[in-house]
Amino acid sequence: MMAEEELYDLLVPPGVPRKMLYDVAEKYDVEVVRRQQRMAFANMEGDARELIAFRGKREVVEEVQKYLFTRLKEFIEE
């Protein structure tokens, strides 16, 4: 019996442009999933929100993180 490979999630911060989400989904071997995440700031203390995450192998998720942060930095600086 083959062991199931461990998958990792990269939570996507609210407000990331849809175009970037589509780019990641097309470019990388990841699954787009929804995750409940407890929020712990301002008036949202303890509230749970459904966030989007990219799920995949560790190496791929690390590449996605680098790519997404680079794209977000470019977007902010425009």
C-alpha positions as CSV (number, residue, x, y, z in Angstrom):
1,M,0.0,0.0,0.0
2,M,1.4,3.4,-1.0
3,A,1.4,6.1,1.6
4,E,-0.7,9.2,0.7
5,E,1.5,12.2,0.1
6,E,1.0,15.1,2.5
7,L,-0.6,18.2,1.0
8,Y,-0.1,21.8,2.2
9,D,-2.4,24.8,2.0
10,L,-1.5,28.4,1.2
11,L,-4.2,30.7,2.5
12,V,-5.0,33.6,0.1
13,P,-5.3,37.0,1.8
14,P,-8.7,38.7,1.2
15,G,-8.5,41.2,-1.6
16,V,-6.1,39.4,-3.9
17,P,-7.2,40.2,-7.5
18,R,-9.1,37.3,-9.2
19,K,-6.8,37.5,-12.2
20,M,-3.9,36.4,-9.9
21,L,-5.9,33.5,-8.5
22,Y,-6.7,32.3,-12.1
23,D,-3.1,32.7,-13.1
24,V,-1.9,30.5,-10.2
25,A,-4.6,27.9,-10.8
26,E,-3.6,27.6,-14.5
27,K,0.2,27.8,-14.0
28,Y,0.7,25.4,-11.0
29,D,-0.5,22.0,-10.1
30,V,-2.6,23.1,-7.1
31,E,-6.2,22.7,-6.1
32,V,-8.3,25.7,-5.1
33,V,-10.1,24.9,-1.9
34,R,-12.2,26.7,0.8
35,R,-11.1,26.8,4.4
36,Q,-12.7,28.1,7.5
37,Q,-10.2,30.3,9.4
38,R,-10.7,32.0,12.7
39,M,-9.9,35.7,12.5
40,A,-8.2,37.4,15.4
41,F,-8.0,41.1,14.8
42,A,-10.1,44.3,15.4
43,N,-13.8,43.6,15.6
44,M,-13.5,40.1,14.2
45,E,-12.2,38.4,17.3
46,G,-13.1,34.8,17.2
47,D,-15.2,35.1,14.0
48,A,-14.7,32.4,11.4
49,R,-14.4,33.3,7.7
50,E,-14.3,31.1,4.7
51,L,-11.0,31.8,2.9
52,I,-9.6,30.5,-0.4
53,A,-6.4,28.4,-0.3
54,F,-4.2,26.7,-2.8
55,R,-3.6,23.1,-1.9
56,G,-0.7,21.0,-3.2
57,K,2.7,19.4,-2.6
58,R,5.0,21.4,-0.4
59,E,7.5,22.3,-3.2
60,V,4.7,23.5,-5.5
61,V,2.9,25.5,-2.7
62,E,6.3,27.2,-1.9
63,E,6.6,28.2,-5.6
64,V,3.1,29.5,-5.6
65,Q,3.8,31.6,-2.5
66,K,6.9,33.2,-4.1
67,Y,5.0,33.8,-7.3
68,L,1.9,35.3,-5.6
69,F,4.0,37.6,-3.3
70,T,6.0,38.9,-6.3
71,R,2.8,39.5,-8.3
72,L,1.2,41.3,-5.3
73,K,4.2,43.5,-4.8
74,E,4.1,44.5,-8.5
75,F,0.3,45.1,-8.3
76,I,0.8,47.4,-5.3
77,E,3.6,49.4,-6.8
78,E,1.7,50.1,-10.1
